[in-house]
Amino acid sequence: MNHPHAHHQGHTDCSEVLHRIYEYLDGELEAADVARIATHLAECQPCLAQHDLDSAVREVVRRACVEPPAPVALRLSIMTQITTFRVERDL
Ligand SMILES: [Zn+2]
């Protein structure tokens, strides 16, 4: 008995893509899975939008983990310059 919504061979549905998007972004999937998801993203706008969003989040997290926060001295220097600029403009 054929299920009317049976998946075609090689078809990747949205739920699988969304479940595996982080593994995909982290490069933890096998080449065959990467290819299937890449193919799906090329054809599915909602999944691509989610991919772009997750990718952006990943990038922010990665930077926050790798880069040290701006040194206090640098922040003070920037704040001083901004304050000086405002004062001079107001004179
Ligand atoms: Zn999709």
PDB file of the backbone (N, CA, C, O) and the ligand in Angstrom, with CONECT records:
HET     ZN  A 101       1
ATOM      1  N   MET A   1       0.849  -1.200   0.000  1.00  0.00           N
ATOM      2  CA  MET A   1       0.000   0.000   0.000  1.00  0.00           C
ATOM      3  C   MET A   1       0.882   1.246   0.000  1.00  0.00           C
ATOM      4  O   MET A   1       1.707   1.454   0.891  1.00  0.00           O
ATOM      5  N   ASN A   2       0.683   2.055  -1.015  1.00  0.00           N
ATOM      6  CA  ASN A   2       1.503   3.262  -1.135  1.00  0.00           C
ATOM      7  C   ASN A   2       0.928   4.405  -0.317  1.00  0.00           C
ATOM      8  O   ASN A   2      -0.257   4.725  -0.415  1.00  0.00           O
ATOM      9  N   HIS A   3       1.768   5.002   0.474  1.00  0.00           N
ATOM     10  CA  HIS A   3       1.353   6.182   1.216  1.00  0.00           C
ATOM     11  C   HIS A   3       1.369   7.362   0.251  1.00  0.00           C
ATOM     12  O   HIS A   3       2.345   7.557  -0.474  1.00  0.00           O
ATOM     13  N   PRO A   4       0.287   8.157   0.237  1.00  0.00           N
ATOM     14  CA  PRO A   4       0.234   9.278  -0.721  1.00  0.00           C
ATOM     15  C   PRO A   4       1.346  10.286  -0.522  1.00  0.00           C
ATOM     16  O   PRO A   4       1.733  10.974  -1.467  1.00  0.00           O
ATOM     17  N   HIS A   5       1.865  10.387   0.687  1.00  0.00           N
ATOM     18  CA  HIS A   5       2.917  11.375   0.941  1.00  0.00           C
ATOM     19  C   HIS A   5       4.287  10.736   1.133  1.00  0.00           C
ATOM     20  O   HIS A   5       5.195  11.336   1.710  1.00  0.00           O
ATOM     21  N   ALA A   6       4.417   9.512   0.639  1.00  0.00           N
ATOM     22  CA  ALA A   6       5.708   8.835   0.759  1.00  0.00           C
ATOM     23  C   ALA A   6       6.800   9.680   0.110  1.00  0.00           C
ATOM     24  O   ALA A   6       6.604  10.276  -0.949  1.00  0.00           O
ATOM     25  N   HIS A   7       7.939   9.714   0.766  1.00  0.00           N
ATOM     26  CA  HIS A   7       9.042  10.516   0.230  1.00  0.00           C
ATOM     27  C   HIS A   7       9.651   9.868  -0.987  1.00  0.00           C
ATOM     28  O   HIS A   7       9.799   8.647  -1.058  1.00  0.00           O
ATOM     29  N   HIS A   8      10.000  10.696  -1.938  1.00  0.00           N
ATOM     30  CA  HIS A   8      10.734  10.191  -3.094  1.00  0.00           C
ATOM     31  C   HIS A   8      12.151   9.854  -2.652  1.00  0.00           C
ATOM     32  O   HIS A   8      12.656  10.388  -1.664  1.00  0.00           O
ATOM     33  N   GLN A   9      12.757   8.990  -3.376  1.00  0.00           N
ATOM     34  CA  GLN A   9      14.139   8.644  -3.080  1.00  0.00           C
ATOM     35  C   GLN A   9      15.009   9.892  -3.204  1.00  0.00           C
ATOM     36  O   GLN A   9      14.965  10.594  -4.214  1.00  0.00           O
ATOM     37  N   GLY A  10      15.804  10.159  -2.159  1.00  0.00           N
ATOM     38  CA  GLY A  10      16.708  11.299  -2.209  1.00  0.00           C
ATOM     39  C   GLY A  10      16.064  12.619  -1.836  1.00  0.00           C
ATOM     40  O   GLY A  10      16.744  13.643  -1.760  1.00  0.00           O
ATOM     41  N   HIS A  11      14.758  12.609  -1.603  1.00  0.00           N
ATOM     42  CA  HIS A  11      14.099  13.853  -1.235  1.00  0.00           C
ATOM     43  C   HIS A  11      14.403  14.212   0.216  1.00  0.00           C
ATOM     44  O   HIS A  11      14.379  13.348   1.093  1.00  0.00           O
ATOM     45  N   THR A  12      14.680  15.452   0.457  1.00  0.00           N
ATOM     46  CA  THR A  12      14.936  15.913   1.816  1.00  0.00           C
ATOM     47  C   THR A  12      13.807  16.843   2.203  1.00  0.00           C
ATOM     48  O   THR A  12      13.574  17.850   1.535  1.00  0.00           O
ATOM     49  N   ASP A  13      13.101  16.519   3.275  1.00  0.00           N
ATOM     50  CA  ASP A  13      12.006  17.422   3.644  1.00  0.00           C
ATOM     51  C   ASP A  13      12.485  18.521   4.593  1.00  0.00           C
ATOM     52  O   ASP A  13      13.583  18.460   5.147  1.00  0.00           O
ATOM     53  N   CYS A  14      11.625  19.527   4.761  1.00  0.00           N
ATOM     54  CA  CYS A  14      12.008  20.718   5.514  1.00  0.00           C
ATOM     55  C   CYS A  14      12.368  20.384   6.957  1.00  0.00           C
ATOM     56  O   CYS A  14      13.326  20.934   7.502  1.00  0.00           O
ATOM     57  N   SER A  15      11.605  19.484   7.581  1.00  0.00           N
ATOM     58  CA  SER A  15      11.875  19.194   8.992  1.00  0.00           C
ATOM     59  C   SER A  15      13.256  18.597   9.173  1.00  0.00           C
ATOM     60  O   SER A  15      13.935  18.888  10.158  1.00  0.00           O
ATOM     61  N   GLU A  16      13.682  17.758   8.225  1.00  0.00           N
ATOM     62  CA  GLU A  16      15.022  17.180   8.352  1.00  0.00           C
ATOM     63  C   GLU A  16      16.080  18.276   8.194  1.00  0.00           C
ATOM     64  O   GLU A  16      17.056  18.323   8.944  1.00  0.00           O
ATOM     65  N   VAL A  17      15.875  19.148   7.218  1.00  0.00           N
ATOM     66  CA  VAL A  17      16.838  20.234   6.999  1.00  0.00           C
ATOM     67  C   VAL A  17      16.947  21.110   8.248  1.00  0.00           C
ATOM     68  O   VAL A  17      18.045  21.453   8.686  1.00  0.00           O
ATOM     69  N   LEU A  18      15.781  21.468   8.816  1.00  0.00           N
ATOM     70  CA  LEU A  18      15.797  22.358   9.972  1.00  0.00           C
ATOM     71  C   LEU A  18      16.392  21.673  11.199  1.00  0.00           C
ATOM     72  O   LEU A  18      17.017  22.325  12.035  1.00  0.00           O
ATOM     73  N   HIS A  19      16.198  20.366  11.305  1.00  0.00           N
ATOM     74  CA  HIS A  19      16.779  19.629  12.426  1.00  0.00           C
ATOM     75  C   HIS A  19      18.299  19.541  12.319  1.00  0.00           C
ATOM     76  O   HIS A  19      19.001  19.489  13.329  1.00  0.00           O
ATOM     77  N   ARG A  20      18.785  19.527  11.113  1.00  0.00           N
ATOM     78  CA  ARG A  20      20.217  19.268  10.924  1.00  0.00           C
ATOM     79  C   ARG A  20      21.001  20.504  10.528  1.00  0.00           C
ATOM     80  O   ARG A  20      22.184  20.416  10.197  1.00  0.00           O
ATOM     81  N   ILE A  21      20.332  21.681  10.561  1.00  0.00           N
ATOM     82  CA  ILE A  21      20.961  22.894  10.038  1.00  0.00           C
ATOM     83  C   ILE A  21      22.236  23.233  10.821  1.00  0.00           C
ATOM     84  O   ILE A  21      23.215  23.703  10.241  1.00  0.00           O
ATOM     85  N   TYR A  22      22.222  22.996  12.137  1.00  0.00           N
ATOM     86  CA  TYR A  22      23.415  23.329  12.913  1.00  0.00           C
ATOM     87  C   TYR A  22      24.557  22.367  12.634  1.00  0.00           C
ATOM     88  O   TYR A  22      25.720  22.765  12.573  1.00  0.00           O
ATOM     89  N   GLU A  23      24.207  21.080  12.462  1.00  0.00           N
ATOM     90  CA  GLU A  23      25.236  20.110  12.078  1.00  0.00           C
ATOM     91  C   GLU A  23      25.812  20.480  10.712  1.00  0.00           C
ATOM     92  O   GLU A  23      27.011  20.357  10.466  1.00  0.00           O
ATOM     93  N   TYR A  24      24.918  20.938   9.834  1.00  0.00           N
ATOM     94  CA  TYR A  24      25.333  21.365   8.501  1.00  0.00           C
ATOM     95  C   TYR A  24      26.289  22.554   8.606  1.00  0.00           C
ATOM     96  O   TYR A  24      27.342  22.570   7.968  1.00  0.00           O
ATOM     97  N   LEU A  25      25.917  23.543   9.411  1.00  0.00           N
ATOM     98  CA  LEU A  25      26.747  24.738   9.565  1.00  0.00           C
ATOM     99  C   LEU A  25      28.083  24.411  10.227  1.00  0.00           C
ATOM    100  O   LEU A  25      29.106  25.026   9.928  1.00  0.00           O
ATOM    101  N   ASP A  26      28.056  23.432  11.131  1.00  0.00           N
ATOM    102  CA  ASP A  26      29.273  23.066  11.857  1.00  0.00           C
ATOM    103  C   ASP A  26      30.146  22.084  11.089  1.00  0.00           C
ATOM    104  O   ASP A  26      31.227  21.712  11.544  1.00  0.00           O
ATOM    105  N   GLY A  27      29.666  21.668   9.915  1.00  0.00           N
ATOM    106  CA  GLY A  27      30.462  20.744   9.116  1.00  0.00           C
ATOM    107  C   GLY A  27      30.532  19.351   9.709  1.00  0.00           C
ATOM    108  O   GLY A  27      31.519  18.640   9.517  1.00  0.00           O
ATOM    109  N   GLU A  28      29.482  18.952  10.436  1.00  0.00           N
ATOM    110  CA  GLU A  28      29.488  17.643  11.096  1.00  0.00           C
ATOM    111  C   GLU A  28      28.767  16.575  10.285  1.00  0.00           C
ATOM    112  O   GLU A  28      28.726  15.414  10.692  1.00  0.00           O
ATOM    113  N   LEU A  29      28.205  16.949   9.157  1.00  0.00           N
ATOM    114  CA  LEU A  29      27.480  15.974   8.346  1.00  0.00           C
ATOM    115  C   LEU A  29      28.405  15.332   7.323  1.00  0.00           C
ATOM    116  O   LEU A  29      29.442  15.874   6.943  1.00  0.00           O
ATOM    117  N   GLU A  30      27.968  14.130   6.891  1.00  0.00           N
ATOM    118  CA  GLU A  30      28.713  13.466   5.827  1.00  0.00           C
ATOM    119  C   GLU A  30      28.467  14.208   4.515  1.00  0.00           C
ATOM    120  O   GLU A  30      27.476  14.922   4.366  1.00  0.00           O
ATOM    121  N   ALA A  31      29.376  14.026   3.583  1.00  0.00           N
ATOM    122  CA  ALA A  31      29.304  14.736   2.308  1.00  0.00           C
ATOM    123  C   ALA A  31      27.965  14.531   1.615  1.00  0.00           C
ATOM    124  O   ALA A  31      27.427  15.464   1.017  1.00  0.00           O
ATOM    125  N   ALA A  32      27.420  13.318   1.690  1.00  0.00           N
ATOM    126  CA  ALA A  32      26.146  13.022   1.035  1.00  0.00           C
ATOM    127  C   ALA A  32      25.015  13.841   1.654  1.00  0.00           C
ATOM    128  O   ALA A  32      24.144  14.336   0.939  1.00  0.00           O
ATOM    129  N   ASP A  33      25.026  13.984   2.982  1.00  0.00           N
ATOM    130  CA  ASP A  33      24.000  14.770   3.664  1.00  0.00           C
ATOM    131  C   ASP A  33      24.164  16.262   3.376  1.00  0.00           C
ATOM    132  O   ASP A  33      23.183  16.984   3.195  1.00  0.00           O
ATOM    133  N   VAL A  34      25.403  16.704   3.339  1.00  0.00           N
ATOM    134  CA  VAL A  34      25.677  18.108   2.997  1.00  0.00           C
ATOM    135  C   VAL A  34      25.116  18.422   1.617  1.00  0.00           C
ATOM    136  O   VAL A  34      24.502  19.469   1.413  1.00  0.00           O
ATOM    137  N   ALA A  35      25.327  17.520   0.680  1.00  0.00           N
ATOM    138  CA  ALA A  35      24.848  17.723  -0.687  1.00  0.00           C
ATOM    139  C   ALA A  35      23.321  17.764  -0.734  1.00  0.00           C
ATOM    140  O   ALA A  35      22.739  18.584  -1.444  1.00  0.00           O
ATOM    141  N   ARG A  36      22.678  16.876   0.026  1.00  0.00           N
ATOM    142  CA  ARG A  36      21.212  16.844   0.025  1.00  0.00           C
ATOM    143  C   ARG A  36      20.646  18.126   0.618  1.00  0.00           C
ATOM    144  O   ARG A  36      19.687  18.686   0.087  1.00  0.00           O
ATOM    145  N   ILE A  37      21.227  18.591   1.703  1.00  0.00           N
ATOM    146  CA  ILE A  37      20.730  19.809   2.346  1.00  0.00           C
ATOM    147  C   ILE A  37      21.026  21.025   1.479  1.00  0.00           C
ATOM    148  O   ILE A  37      20.187  21.917   1.356  1.00  0.00           O
ATOM    149  N   ALA A  38      22.193  21.067   0.887  1.00  0.00           N
ATOM    150  CA  ALA A  38      22.526  22.185   0.002  1.00  0.00           C
ATOM    151  C   ALA A  38      21.542  22.251  -1.157  1.00  0.00           C
ATOM    152  O   ALA A  38      21.108  23.330  -1.561  1.00  0.00           O
ATOM    153  N   THR A  39      21.193  21.072  -1.690  1.00  0.00           N
ATOM    154  CA  THR A  39      20.223  21.014  -2.788  1.00  0.00           C
ATOM    155  C   THR A  39      18.862  21.526  -2.334  1.00  0.00           C
ATOM    156  O   THR A  39      18.196  22.278  -3.045  1.00  0.00           O
ATOM    157  N   HIS A  40      18.459  21.104  -1.134  1.00  0.00           N
ATOM    158  CA  HIS A  40      17.167  21.545  -0.593  1.00  0.00           C
ATOM    159  C   HIS A  40      17.163  23.054  -0.382  1.00  0.00           C
ATOM    160  O   HIS A  40      16.190  23.722  -0.730  1.00  0.00           O
ATOM    161  N   LEU A  41      18.233  23.597   0.180  1.00  0.00           N
ATOM    162  CA  LEU A  41      18.312  25.039   0.447  1.00  0.00           C
ATOM    163  C   LEU A  41      18.215  25.845  -0.846  1.00  0.00           C
ATOM    164  O   LEU A  41      17.666  26.946  -0.872  1.00  0.00           O
ATOM    165  N   ALA A  42      18.758  25.272  -1.913  1.00  0.00           N
ATOM    166  CA  ALA A  42      18.727  25.966  -3.201  1.00  0.00           C
ATOM    167  C   ALA A  42      17.310  26.058  -3.754  1.00  0.00           C
ATOM    168  O   ALA A  42      17.012  26.917  -4.585  1.00  0.00           O
ATOM    169  N   GLU A  43      16.432  25.158  -3.283  1.00  0.00           N
ATOM    170  CA  GLU A  43      15.081  25.086  -3.840  1.00  0.00           C
ATOM    171  C   GLU A  43      14.010  25.563  -2.872  1.00  0.00           C
ATOM    172  O   GLU A  43      12.856  25.730  -3.265  1.00  0.00           O
ATOM    173  N   CYS A  44      14.370  25.784  -1.612  1.00  0.00           N
ATOM    174  CA  CYS A  44      13.374  26.051  -0.582  1.00  0.00           C
ATOM    175  C   CYS A  44      13.701  27.358   0.144  1.00  0.00           C
ATOM    176  O   CYS A  44      14.605  27.403   0.978  1.00  0.00           O
ATOM    177  N   GLN A  45      12.964  28.411  -0.179  1.00  0.00           N
ATOM    178  CA  GLN A  45      13.228  29.732   0.382  1.00  0.00           C
ATOM    179  C   GLN A  45      13.089  29.777   1.903  1.00  0.00           C
ATOM    180  O   GLN A  45      13.962  30.344   2.560  1.00  0.00           O
ATOM    181  N   PRO A  46      12.032  29.205   2.500  1.00  0.00           N
ATOM    182  CA  PRO A  46      11.917  29.243   3.972  1.00  0.00           C
ATOM    183  C   PRO A  46      13.103  28.594   4.668  1.00  0.00           C
ATOM    184  O   PRO A  46      13.588  29.113   5.674  1.00  0.00           O
ATOM    185  N   CYS A  47      13.576  27.468   4.149  1.00  0.00           N
ATOM    186  CA  CYS A  47      14.721  26.796   4.773  1.00  0.00           C
ATOM    187  C   CYS A  47      15.992  27.620   4.570  1.00  0.00           C
ATOM    188  O   CYS A  47      16.844  27.681   5.456  1.00  0.00           O
ATOM    189  N   LEU A  48      16.114  28.241   3.421  1.00  0.00           N
ATOM    190  CA  LEU A  48      17.290  29.074   3.166  1.00  0.00           C
ATOM    191  C   LEU A  48      17.317  30.261   4.123  1.00  0.00           C
ATOM    192  O   LEU A  48      18.373  30.633   4.633  1.00  0.00           O
ATOM    193  N   ALA A  49      16.147  30.849   4.361  1.00  0.00           N
ATOM    194  CA  ALA A  49      16.063  31.972   5.296  1.00  0.00           C
ATOM    195  C   ALA A  49      16.479  31.531   6.696  1.00  0.00           C
ATOM    196  O   ALA A  49      17.196  32.247   7.394  1.00  0.00           O
ATOM    197  N   GLN A  50      16.019  30.339   7.102  1.00  0.00           N
ATOM    198  CA  GLN A  50      16.397  29.811   8.418  1.00  0.00           C
ATOM    199  C   GLN A  50      17.893  29.523   8.456  1.00  0.00           C
ATOM    200  O   GLN A  50      18.556  29.769   9.464  1.00  0.00           O
ATOM    201  N   HIS A  51      18.410  29.010   7.371  1.00  0.00           N
ATOM    202  CA  HIS A  51      19.851  28.725   7.278  1.00  0.00           C
ATOM    203  C   HIS A  51      20.655  30.014   7.442  1.00  0.00           C
ATOM    204  O   HIS A  51      21.639  30.048   8.180  1.00  0.00           O
ATOM    205  N   ASP A  52      20.229  31.074   6.751  1.00  0.00           N
ATOM    206  CA  ASP A  52      20.946  32.351   6.836  1.00  0.00           C
ATOM    207  C   ASP A  52      20.900  32.907   8.256  1.00  0.00           C
ATOM    208  O   ASP A  52      21.887  33.442   8.761  1.00  0.00           O
ATOM    209  N   LEU A  53      19.732  32.771   8.890  1.00  0.00           N
ATOM    210  CA  LEU A  53      19.572  33.255  10.260  1.00  0.00           C
ATOM    211  C   LEU A  53      20.483  32.488  11.208  1.00  0.00           C
ATOM    212  O   LEU A  53      21.207  33.086  12.004  1.00  0.00           O
ATOM    213  N   ASP A  54      20.445  31.170  11.121  1.00  0.00           N
ATOM    214  CA  ASP A  54      21.282  30.341  11.998  1.00  0.00           C
ATOM    215  C   ASP A  54      22.752  30.573  11.725  1.00  0.00           C
ATOM    216  O   ASP A  54      23.577  30.559  12.639  1.00  0.00           O
ATOM    217  N   SER A  55      23.072  30.787  10.463  1.00  0.00           N
ATOM    218  CA  SER A  55      24.455  31.045  10.098  1.00  0.00           C
ATOM    219  C   SER A  55      24.946  32.338  10.740  1.00  0.00           C
ATOM    220  O   SER A  55      26.070  32.411  11.236  1.00  0.00           O
ATOM    221  N   ALA A  56      24.086  33.360  10.723  1.00  0.00           N
ATOM    222  CA  ALA A  56      24.430  34.651  11.332  1.00  0.00           C
ATOM    223  C   ALA A  56      24.606  34.507  12.838  1.00  0.00           C
ATOM    224  O   ALA A  56      25.540  35.060  13.418  1.00  0.00           O
ATOM    225  N   VAL A  57      23.701  33.761  13.465  1.00  0.00           N
ATOM    226  CA  VAL A  57      23.801  33.531  14.912  1.00  0.00           C
ATOM    227  C   VAL A  57      25.101  32.811  15.236  1.00  0.00           C
ATOM    228  O   VAL A  57      25.820  33.189  16.161  1.00  0.00           O
ATOM    229  N   ARG A  58      25.397  31.767  14.463  1.00  0.00           N
ATOM    230  CA  ARG A  58      26.632  31.009  14.657  1.00  0.00           C
ATOM    231  C   ARG A  58      27.856  31.928  14.572  1.00  0.00           C
ATOM    232  O   ARG A  58      28.792  31.811  15.364  1.00  0.00           O
ATOM    233  N   GLU A  59      27.832  32.831  13.611  1.00  0.00           N
ATOM    234  CA  GLU A  59      28.979  33.713  13.392  1.00  0.00           C
ATOM    235  C   GLU A  59      29.185  34.634  14.594  1.00  0.00           C
ATOM    236  O   GLU A  59      30.314  34.862  15.029  1.00  0.00           O
ATOM    237  N   VAL A  60      28.090  35.156  15.120  1.00  0.00           N
ATOM    238  CA  VAL A  60      28.167  36.038  16.293  1.00  0.00           C
ATOM    239  C   VAL A  60      28.713  35.279  17.492  1.00  0.00           C
ATOM    240  O   VAL A  60      29.584  35.773  18.208  1.00  0.00           O
ATOM    241  N   VAL A  61      28.192  34.068  17.706  1.00  0.00           N
ATOM    242  CA  VAL A  61      28.647  33.240  18.834  1.00  0.00           C
ATOM    243  C   VAL A  61      30.120  32.907  18.679  1.00  0.00           C
ATOM    244  O   VAL A  61      30.885  32.965  19.643  1.00  0.00           O
ATOM    245  N   ARG A  62      30.511  32.562  17.469  1.00  0.00           N
ATOM    246  CA  ARG A  62      31.894  32.181  17.210  1.00  0.00           C
ATOM    247  C   ARG A  62      32.826  33.357  17.521  1.00  0.00           C
ATOM    248  O   ARG A  62      33.864  33.181  18.159  1.00  0.00           O
ATOM    249  N   ARG A  63      32.454  34.533  17.073  1.00  0.00           N
ATOM    250  CA  ARG A  63      33.286  35.717  17.312  1.00  0.00           C
ATOM    251  C   ARG A  63      33.365  36.039  18.797  1.00  0.00           C
ATOM    252  O   ARG A  63      34.425  36.389  19.317  1.00  0.00           O
ATOM    253  N   ALA A  64      32.221  35.914  19.470  1.00  0.00           N
ATOM    254  CA  ALA A  64      32.181  36.217  20.908  1.00  0.00           C
ATOM    255  C   ALA A  64      33.080  35.266  21.676  1.00  0.00           C
ATOM    256  O   ALA A  64      33.668  35.648  22.688  1.00  0.00           O
ATOM    257  N   CYS A  65      33.195  34.024  21.204  1.00  0.00           N
ATOM    258  CA  CYS A  65      34.017  33.030  21.896  1.00  0.00           C
ATOM    259  C   CYS A  65      35.495  33.230  21.594  1.00  0.00           C
ATOM    260  O   CYS A  65      36.344  33.013  22.459  1.00  0.00           O
ATOM    261  N   VAL A  66      35.803  33.641  20.373  1.00  0.00           N
ATOM    262  CA  VAL A  66      37.193  33.698  19.938  1.00  0.00           C
ATOM    263  C   VAL A  66      37.841  35.020  20.312  1.00  0.00           C
ATOM    264  O   VAL A  66      38.953  35.040  20.840  1.00  0.00           O
ATOM    265  N   GLU A  67      37.156  36.124  20.044  1.00  0.00           N
ATOM    266  CA  GLU A  67      37.761  37.429  20.254  1.00  0.00           C
ATOM    267  C   GLU A  67      37.552  37.917  21.678  1.00  0.00           C
ATOM    268  O   GLU A  67      36.441  37.841  22.204  1.00  0.00           O
ATOM    269  N   PRO A  68      38.587  38.406  22.292  1.00  0.00           N
ATOM    270  CA  PRO A  68      38.421  38.977  23.629  1.00  0.00           C
ATOM    271  C   PRO A  68      37.609  40.263  23.531  1.00  0.00           C
ATOM    272  O   PRO A  68      37.592  40.912  22.484  1.00  0.00           O
ATOM    273  N   PRO A  69      36.945  40.628  24.608  1.00  0.00           N
ATOM    274  CA  PRO A  69      36.198  41.887  24.575  1.00  0.00           C
ATOM    275  C   PRO A  69      37.159  43.062  24.377  1.00  0.00           C
ATOM    276  O   PRO A  69      38.336  42.975  24.726  1.00  0.00           O
ATOM    277  N   ALA A  70      36.655  44.144  23.823  1.00  0.00           N
ATOM    278  CA  ALA A  70      37.495  45.312  23.603  1.00  0.00           C
ATOM    279  C   ALA A  70      38.103  45.746  24.928  1.00  0.00           C
ATOM    280  O   ALA A  70      37.400  45.831  25.935  1.00  0.00           O
ATOM    281  N   PRO A  71      39.401  46.021  24.939  1.00  0.00           N
ATOM    282  CA  PRO A  71      40.054  46.444  26.190  1.00  0.00           C
ATOM    283  C   PRO A  71      39.379  47.689  26.753  1.00  0.00           C
ATOM    284  O   PRO A  71      38.881  48.537  26.013  1.00  0.00           O
ATOM    285  N   VAL A  72      39.376  47.776  28.056  1.00  0.00           N
ATOM    286  CA  VAL A  72      38.729  48.903  28.720  1.00  0.00           C
ATOM    287  C   VAL A  72      39.347  50.222  28.251  1.00  0.00           C
ATOM    288  O   VAL A  72      38.639  51.204  28.027  1.00  0.00           O
ATOM    289  N   ALA A  73      40.675  50.233  28.105  1.00  0.00           N
ATOM    290  CA  ALA A  73      41.361  51.460  27.699  1.00  0.00           C
ATOM    291  C   ALA A  73      40.862  51.944  26.336  1.00  0.00           C
ATOM    292  O   ALA A  73      40.659  53.138  26.116  1.00  0.00           O
ATOM    293  N   LEU A  74      40.668  50.976  25.423  1.00  0.00           N
ATOM    294  CA  LEU A  74      40.196  51.338  24.091  1.00  0.00           C
ATOM    295  C   LEU A  74      38.791  51.909  24.160  1.00  0.00           C
ATOM    296  O   LEU A  74      38.473  52.899  23.501  1.00  0.00           O
ATOM    297  N   ARG A  75      37.946  51.262  24.977  1.00  0.00           N
ATOM    298  CA  ARG A  75      36.575  51.748  25.109  1.00  0.00           C
ATOM    299  C   ARG A  75      36.561  53.155  25.699  1.00  0.00           C
ATOM    300  O   ARG A  75      35.811  54.017  25.243  1.00  0.00           O
ATOM    301  N   LEU A  76      37.391  53.382  26.711  1.00  0.00           N
ATOM    302  CA  LEU A  76      37.473  54.706  27.331  1.00  0.00           C
ATOM    303  C   LEU A  76      37.934  55.738  26.303  1.00  0.00           C
ATOM    304  O   LEU A  76      37.422  56.856  26.258  1.00  0.00           O
ATOM    305  N   SER A  77      38.901  55.349  25.486  1.00  0.00           N
ATOM    306  CA  SER A  77      39.418  56.245  24.457  1.00  0.00           C
ATOM    307  C   SER A  77      38.326  56.640  23.472  1.00  0.00           C
ATOM    308  O   SER A  77      38.205  57.805  23.092  1.00  0.00           O
ATOM    309  N   ILE A  78      37.536  55.657  23.067  1.00  0.00           N
ATOM    310  CA  ILE A  78      36.442  55.929  22.132  1.00  0.00           C
ATOM    311  C   ILE A  78      35.408  56.837  22.782  1.00  0.00           C
ATOM    312  O   ILE A  78      34.946  57.801  22.172  1.00  0.00           O
ATOM    313  N   MET A  79      35.050  56.522  24.021  1.00  0.00           N
ATOM    314  CA  MET A  79      34.067  57.330  24.740  1.00  0.00           C
ATOM    315  C   MET A  79      34.553  58.767  24.876  1.00  0.00           C
ATOM    316  O   MET A  79      33.780  59.710  24.711  1.00  0.00           O
ATOM    317  N   THR A  80      35.851  58.929  25.181  1.00  0.00           N
ATOM    318  CA  THR A  80      36.420  60.268  25.347  1.00  0.00           C
ATOM    319  C   THR A  80      36.339  61.053  24.042  1.00  0.00           C
ATOM    320  O   THR A  80      35.992  62.234  24.035  1.00  0.00           O
ATOM    321  N   GLN A  81      36.663  60.386  22.943  1.00  0.00           N
ATOM    322  CA  GLN A  81      36.619  61.061  21.644  1.00  0.00           C
ATOM    323  C   GLN A  81      35.205  61.506  21.309  1.00  0.00           C
ATOM    324  O   GLN A  81      34.989  62.611  20.812  1.00  0.00           O
ATOM    325  N   ILE A  82      34.231  60.620  21.592  1.00  0.00           N
ATOM    326  CA  ILE A  82      32.832  60.952  21.312  1.00  0.00           C
ATOM    327  C   ILE A  82      32.417  62.142  22.162  1.00  0.00           C
ATOM    328  O   ILE A  82      31.796  63.078  21.659  1.00  0.00           O
ATOM    329  N   THR A  83      32.758  62.114  23.455  1.00  0.00           N
ATOM    330  CA  THR A  83      32.391  63.179  24.366  1.00  0.00           C
ATOM    331  C   THR A  83      33.052  64.497  23.932  1.00  0.00           C
ATOM    332  O   THR A  83      32.408  65.545  23.916  1.00  0.00           O
ATOM    333  N   THR A  84      34.347  64.430  23.578  1.00  0.00           N
ATOM    334  CA  THR A  84      35.074  65.628  23.143  1.00  0.00           C
ATOM    335  C   THR A  84      34.415  66.223  21.916  1.00  0.00           C
ATOM    336  O   THR A  84      34.254  67.440  21.815  1.00  0.00           O
ATOM    337  N   PHE A  85      34.035  65.362  20.982  1.00  0.00           N
ATOM    338  CA  PHE A  85      33.413  65.823  19.752  1.00  0.00           C
ATOM    339  C   PHE A  85      32.124  66.575  20.046  1.00  0.00           C
ATOM    340  O   PHE A  85      31.852  67.626  19.466  1.00  0.00           O
ATOM    341  N   ARG A  86      31.317  66.000  20.982  1.00  0.00           N
ATOM    342  CA  ARG A  86      30.044  66.610  21.326  1.00  0.00           C
ATOM    343  C   ARG A  86      30.281  67.987  21.958  1.00  0.00           C
ATOM    344  O   ARG A  86      29.588  68.953  21.637  1.00  0.00           O
ATOM    345  N   VAL A  87      31.275  68.068  22.867  1.00  0.00           N
ATOM    346  CA  VAL A  87      31.543  69.316  23.577  1.00  0.00           C
ATOM    347  C   VAL A  87      31.970  70.390  22.587  1.00  0.00           C
ATOM    348  O   VAL A  87      31.475  71.517  22.622  1.00  0.00           O
ATOM    349  N   GLU A  88      32.910  70.020  21.689  1.00  0.00           N
ATOM    350  CA  GLU A  88      33.417  70.996  20.724  1.00  0.00           C
ATOM    351  C   GLU A  88      32.314  71.502  19.811  1.00  0.00           C
ATOM    352  O   GLU A  88      32.284  72.681  19.458  1.00  0.00           O
ATOM    353  N   ARG A  89      31.406  70.608  19.428  1.00  0.00           N
ATOM    354  CA  ARG A  89      30.334  70.976  18.525  1.00  0.00           C
ATOM    355  C   ARG A  89      29.341  71.929  19.200  1.00  0.00           C
ATOM    356  O   ARG A  89      28.727  72.781  18.557  1.00  0.00           O
ATOM    357  N   ASP A  90      29.208  71.753  20.515  1.00  0.00           N
ATOM    358  CA  ASP A  90      28.230  72.568  21.240  1.00  0.00           C
ATOM    359  C   ASP A  90      28.744  73.981  21.525  1.00  0.00           C
ATOM    360  O   ASP A  90      27.957  74.878  21.829  1.00  0.00           O
ATOM    361  N   LEU A  91      30.062  74.180  21.427  1.00  0.00           N
ATOM    362  CA  LEU A  91      30.626  75.488  21.765  1.00  0.00           C
ATOM    363  C   LEU A  91      30.258  76.557  20.734  1.00  0.00           C
ATOM    364  O   LEU A  91      30.655  77.713  20.875  1.00  0.00           O
TER     365      LEU A  91
HETATM  366 ZN    ZN A 101      12.509  23.364   3.120  1.00  0.00          ZN2+
END
